[in-house]
Amino acid sequence: MIELHYLAHSRSQRVLWFAEEIGLEYQLIIHQRDPVTRLAKPEVRDIHPLGKLPILVEGDLILAESAVILEYMARRHAPDWLIDSTDSDYWNFQYWMHYAEASMMPPLLVRLIFSMLKGPAIPALIRPLTKRIANQVDQTFTNPQIQTHFEFVEAHLNQNEWFASDQITLADVQMLFPLEAALAKRSIQPEAFPNVVSYVQRLQARPAYQRALSKGGPYEFGPV
Ligand SMILES: N[C@@H](CCC(=O)N[C@@H](CS)C(=O)NCC(=O)O)C(=O)O
């Protein structure tokens, strides 16, 4: 039986959601974040050396990286969520599968890290200085980057119902997390991206997504 190792309040949600979409049989193992550092607990490194989640374990196979885990699940149990390499949408599909983590997540992560420089984790005495630095990085680098990515995705969703094809595919499962994370953390102004907002709401309303929420527990990036 497949073991799904899930980290609370994380990208693991997309893997659990997909497992529910395809009616996979799996055992869910929920890992909580360290309340102070927000990192996964060190024992996750006993499963995979990086200690990042999600992780799928089946027999001797240990897989990390959500895109790879999703593809493994689809290839074995739900190939209709993939696009065949002979199909004209194939490279489009590949593009969005990679784009989510390789291009869209990094500026969102930079913003998250710099927001910590403005918060209580920084000693009060030096916080005005770290806050100034963080605001400067946000203004000159991070916010314009995020804006560019969201304008790009907004334009795509203005023309297309789904990311890679005329029906939902794994690319939509992979793409939802950066979009919902940016909305939940107010990294973007929702009013400026109506197609992104309605796309996210459409996916979050799916029964399988809702089942995943109730199985995975509280999710700070979910529907507001
Ligand atoms: N590119 C990886 C990223 C994995 C990752 O960074 N996971 C985060 C959760 S969103 C994590 O485990 N964070 C806890 C930690 O770094 O200790 C994927 O898509 O699975």
PDBQT file of the ligand as one rigid body, heavy atoms in Angstrom, charges set to zero:
ROOT
HETATM    1  N1  LIG A 301       9.839  21.108  -4.874  1.00  0.00    +0.000 N 
HETATM    2  C1  LIG A 301       9.421  20.315  -3.729  1.00  0.00    +0.000 C 
HETATM    3  C2  LIG A 301       9.417  21.217  -2.499  1.00  0.00    +0.000 C 
HETATM    4  C3  LIG A 301       9.281  20.443  -1.210  1.00  0.00    +0.000 C 
HETATM    5  C4  LIG A 301       9.236  21.406  -0.027  1.00  0.00    +0.000 C 
HETATM    6  O1  LIG A 301       9.990  22.389   0.030  1.00  0.00    +0.000 OA
HETATM    7  N2  LIG A 301       8.340  21.115   0.905  1.00  0.00    +0.000 N 
HETATM    8  C5  LIG A 301       8.146  22.004   2.035  1.00  0.00    +0.000 C 
HETATM    9  C6  LIG A 301       6.669  22.093   2.340  1.00  0.00    +0.000 C 
HETATM   10  S1  LIG A 301       5.796  23.219   1.382  1.00  0.00    +0.000 SA
HETATM   11  C7  LIG A 301       8.770  21.421   3.282  1.00  0.00    +0.000 C 
HETATM   12  O2  LIG A 301       8.865  20.221   3.436  1.00  0.00    +0.000 OA
HETATM   13  N3  LIG A 301       9.130  22.294   4.218  1.00  0.00    +0.000 N 
HETATM   14  C8  LIG A 301       9.607  21.914   5.508  1.00  0.00    +0.000 C 
HETATM   15  C9  LIG A 301      11.084  22.030   5.680  1.00  0.00    +0.000 C 
HETATM   16  O3  LIG A 301      11.741  22.599   4.814  1.00  0.00    +0.000 OA
HETATM   17  O4  LIG A 301      11.579  21.563   6.711  1.00  0.00    +0.000 OA
HETATM   18  C10 LIG A 301       8.060  19.689  -4.022  1.00  0.00    +0.000 C 
HETATM   19  O5  LIG A 301       7.352  20.182  -4.913  1.00  0.00    +0.000 OA
HETATM   20  O6  LIG A 301       7.680  18.698  -3.397  1.00  0.00    +0.000 OA
ENDROOT
TORSDOF 0
